[in-house]
Amino acid sequence: MSMQAIRDRLGTVRGQDLSDEALAQETVALAEDILRVAQMNQKDKEKVQAEKIAGMIEDPNGKALTIALCDQAFRSHKPARIADQIQYLVKSYGMPRYMKQWEQVALGLAGVIGQVIPQVVVPPFVQRLRHETEAVILPGEEEPLQAYLKKRRDARISLILNQLGEAILGEGEAERRQQAYLDLLAREDVESISIKISSIFSQINLISFDHTVELIKEQLRLLYRTAMAHQYRHPDGRETDKFINLDMEEYRDLHLTVDAFCQVLDEPEFLAYYGGLVLQAYLPDSYEIQKSLTEWSLKRMERGGAPIKIRLVKGANLAMEKAEASLHGWAQAPYDSKPQVDANFKRMITYACHPDRAKAVHFGIASHNLFEIAYGLLLRSVHQIEPYITFEMLEGMANHQ
């Protein structure tokens, strides 16, 4: 099995009118082919990481401890305080079963001996934690970041950078985060960034919806102007505006983000700007919003405007949405079951892969599920819309795929 065999399979369906049954069969077969090729290219280090993640999934307490460690071990700069927290977490959750024996010993020593000589024991432990996350968290320091961006550029892989950190607590922090995004856009080696409105504006008020949208639009205008002022030179010599993708987590941000996005890009100053946003398939609202965005983009292009891009994700905030709904006694915003989410994901891919729509709304399928990827690849080939449909994955999660 090789990449050429996958290309050949896609070539045989190109321009063909497949029935739903035939499309389903081809999707399964293509996913199998992709998996075989990916496994052939998987490095030893990636195999070890995959085995560790698989073990963690089967160890709920170990998973909870790992999340707590990553969340809390970096908060303090005092080794004694970190050692105390490690000991507390191990007592609370127990020793992770998925860890190797030497890792369990190291974790226990960090908590116990760290109480006596924290300056000696804790720094290597924290460094090890950082090492475990370096595949998915890029360095922020200038030299290593610059080297990494160059490495990916040379490999013809586009990166969308996302600043770590979730919702901010005040306008001072919002201004600092906004400046960090502006600094990224000004870099010659950065092509695209992803932002959340909750990270650049702290005073979100759904009761005052229109007023909140107006304030968000002010922030977006500044970002879009900066993106248009700093062109990105592609390896083939083309120059384009920097790309900004509007991300979101909480359901409350969905309609605010969509309204602000459309209203700003409808303004004459930004009519030619190619912008994007995320839709989450686990929200029932997303399909109808996708359709309305497509109709809006088609009309915008008739006025001489640029197309837009939608990135489709499953949604990663289910636990918080469930908790919030439970606390307030209302129905949760996301679907209740995974089959509903998966069905909506495929429905949205199917809608996006119509040739006329795809020209107005470029589509990024963000998934590590090979069946979803295979389904998207087949529809893209069937409708001959390869330039408009792309695939996105999280850095370091499954690089062999």
N, C-alpha and C positions, 0 to 999 in steps of 0.2 A: 504494500500500500504506500502511495506517495502523494505529494501535493498535486502532481499532474493528474493522477487518477481522480482526485476530487474536482479539479478543473474540468476534466472530461465529463464527469457525471453532470456537472452544472451545464456544460455545453450541450448535452443531449436534450435538456428540457428548455433551453433558451428559445423563447418565442412560442412555446407550445401551450396549448389550452388543456391544462390538467384538471381532471375531476378532483373533488375533495378527497375521495378514497385514494386516488393515485398520488396526490400531493402528500397525504399522510404517510403512505408507504415510502415514498422518496425521502421524506423528512427523516424517518427512522433509519433508513439505509445510509443517508448522508451523515447523520450524527454518528453512526458506528464508524464510518470511514474517518471522520475528523478525530474521533477518540483514538483510533489506532495510530494515526499519524502523530497525534499529540503525545501519546505514550512513547512512541519511538524517539521523540525529540526531548523527552523529559530528562533533565539533568539529575544526578544523584542528590544534590542539595535540595532540589524541588521535591523529589520523592520523599526525603526525610521530613520536609515541611508538611507534605500532604498526609503522611502517616501520623504526624503529631496532631494535626488539625482533626483528623478522623478519630483519634483517641480522645481528644478533648470533647468532641461532640457526644461521645458515649459516656462521658464523665461530667454530669451536670454540676456537681460541687466543685470539681476542678476547673470547669469553665467559669463558674461564678468567681472563684478565687483569682483566676487569671485576669478577668475583667477588672476586679477590684484592685489588684496589684498595679495594673497598667494605669488605672485611674488615679491611684493614691500615692504610689511610690515616688512620683516625680514632683509632688506638690511642695514638699519641704526641701530646703537646702541643708538641713541639719541631719547628719548621719544618725545621731541618737534617736531623733524623732522618727526617721524612716524605719529604723530597726524595731522600734516599739510598735509601729503600725504593722510591719510584716508579721511580728509575733502575734499580734491581735487577730489578723486576718487568718493565719494558719489555725489558730485556736477556734475561730468562728466557723471556718469552712472545712477544716481537715486537710490532710496532705493530698494533693492531686494524684489520682491513680494513674493518669495518662503520662505523667513525667517519668523519665528514666530514674534509676535508683540514685545516681550521683547528683541529679538535679534536685531530688527530694532532700538529699543530705545537705546540699548547698542552701536550699531554701530554709531548712531547719536551723542550720548554723547562722544564717544571716539574721534570723530572729533572736536566737539565744545568745550566741557569742557576740552578736552585734550590740547587745546590751552592755557588754564589758569593754570592748574595743571597737566601737562603731566606725571610727575613722579608718580602720584597717579593713573591716569586713564589708561594710555597706557599699562603698564606691564600686568595687568589682561587681557586686550584685546588680546595682543600678545600671552599670555599663552592659551587663549581660542582657538585661531587659531591653535596653536600647538596641542592642545587636539583634535581638529577636524580632524587632519591629522595623528594622532598617529596609526590609524589602518592600514595605508598603508605605512607609513614611520617608519622604525624601528629605535630605539635609537642607536646612535653611541657610547655612553658611555659604558665603559667596563662591569660594573655589570648588567645593564638592558639588554644589548645585549647578554651577556653570559646566562642570565636566559631565555631569549626568545629562543635562539638556543637550549637550553636543553629541553624546553617545546615542541618544534616542533620535536626534535629528539625522545623524549619519545612517541610522538604520531605517530611515524613512517612516518613523513612527511618530504620530502627532500626540502631543501631551496636552491635557487640560489640567492646569494647576488649581488646587483647592487649598486655601489657607486653613490650617487646623483651628478648631474652636467653633463653638456653636453660638446660640443666641447670646447677645451682649446685654449688659445690665444698665448701661447709661450712655449718654451721648458722647462723653469723653472717650469711652472705649470704642464707640461707633466711629468716631473721627479717626482714631488710630487704625482701626481695621480698614476704613476707607482709604487712608493714605497708603497702607500696605498693598492694597489692590492697585492703586494708581502707580505705585513704584514698580509692581510687576508688569503692568501694561507698558511702562516706559522702557523696559529691558528689550534689547534687540533679539535675544534668544528665546523670548516667550511668545508663543503663538496664540494661546487661548487660556482663559481663566474661568473659574466657576465661582459664583457668589450667591449668597442667600440674602434676601432683603432684611431678614432678622439679624444679619451680621453687620449691616451698615446703617440700620435705623432702629432705635430702641423703643420709640414711643408708638408702637402699633396699637391702634384703638379701633376695633371692629364696629363699635357703635358710631364712631365718627368716620365711616368708611371713606367717603369722598375726600375728606380733608386729609386722611392718612395717605390715600393714593397720591394726592398732590405733593405731599412732602416726600414720598418715596420717589416720585418722578424727578424731583430736584437732584436727588442722589444719582439716579440713573443717567440723567443728562450729563453730569460731570464725568461719569465713567465712560459713556459712549463717546463723548468728545475726545477724551484721552485715547480711547481705542482707535478712533479715526485719525488722530494726529500722529500716531506711531505705527507706521506700516511694518508688517512682518515680511521679510524676504524668504521665500520658500527655496528649497534646494534647486528647483528648476529655474529660479530667477524671477518668478512671479512675485508681485508685492500685493498684499491684501491688508485690510484693516485688521487689527487685533480682534479676536472673537471673544465675546462675553456670553456665558451661559448662565441664565438665572435658575438657580437650584432652589429647593424648598424641602422642608421636613414636615412641619406641622400643617394640618389641614387648614387651619385658620389663615395661613399665608397664601393658599392657592389662588383664590379669586383676586386678592390684592396684587399678587405678582402678575397674573395674567392681564388685569386691567391696566396696571402701570406700564407693562411691557408694550401693549398694543397702543396705548395713548401716546407714549413717547415716540415710538417708531412710526406713528402716523403723522408726526410733525414734519414739515418740509425739511428741516435741518437734518433729520435722521432717516429720510425716506430711502436713501440709497444704502443704509447700513444693514449689514447681514447679522442679525442677532438670533439668539436662541434661548430656549427655556426647557425645563424638565416637566414631564407629566408622569404621575405615579399610577401604575395600573391597579394598585389595590384600592384606589378611590373610584367609586362608581361615577363620580362627576367627570372623570378624566376623558372618557370617550366622547361625551357631548362637547366638552371644551376643545378636544382635538378637532372635531368637525367644524366648530365655530371659528377656530383659529385658521383652519384651512380655507374656509370661505372668505375670511378677512384678508388672508395673505393673497389670495387670488385677485381680490379687488385692489389691494395695495399694488400688486404688480401691474395691473391695468393702468394705474396712475404713474407708472414708471419706477415703482419701488423695487427693492431687492426681495428675494425670497427669505424665508426664515428657516430655522432648524428646531426640531423637537427631539429631545433625548427621552426615550422611553425607559423607565425603570420599573421594577416591581413595587418598590416602596420599602423603607427600612425603619419606619417609626411606629410599627404596629403596637409594641408594648406600651409606649407612652400614650398612644391614642386610646388603647383599651383602658389604661389606668384613668385617664382624664374622663372618659365616658362613664366609667364606674363611679368616680367621685361625684359627678354632677347628675347621675341618674338619667343619662340620655343614651340613645343608640350610638355606637361607635361609627366614626366616619368611614373607615375602610370596610371592605367586604368581610364577611364572617368566616369564609373558608378559602383555603388555598386553591381548590379547583376553580372557584369563581375568579380569583385573581389571575390564574394562568389563562383562563378563557378570555378574560378582558385583554390581557397582554397580546394574545394572538389576534383578537378582534381588531385591536388598534394597529398592529403590524399590517394586517390585511387591508385595512382602510388606507393606510399610508402608502401602500405599494401600488396604488393606481397611478398610471403614467402621468395624467394631467395634474393630480394632486402632488405627486412627488416633486414635480418641477417647482411648485410654489412652496412646499414644506419639505425640506430635506429632513431625513429621519435617521437618528442614531439609535440603534438597538443595543441597549446596555444590559448585558446578561452574561453570566458564566454557565448558563444552562445550554448544553450543546444542541438540544432539541429546538430551543428557541432560535439559536443561531442558524441551524440548518434550515428551519422554516423560513427565516428571513432571507437567507442566501438563495433558496429556491424561488421564492416569490420575486426577488430582485432579478434573477435570471429569466424567469418566465416572462416578466413584463419589460425586460431589457432597460432597467433603470439603474444600472450600477453606479453612475456618478452621484446619485442622490441618496443612496441608502448605505450607511456605514455601520460599523460594529465597534462597541466600546467595552473595555474591561478595566477593572481596577488594577493599578500597577502592583505587581508582586503577588497577586492572588493565584494566578494560574498562567504564568508566562509561557509555558509550553503549549498552551492552546492558542 
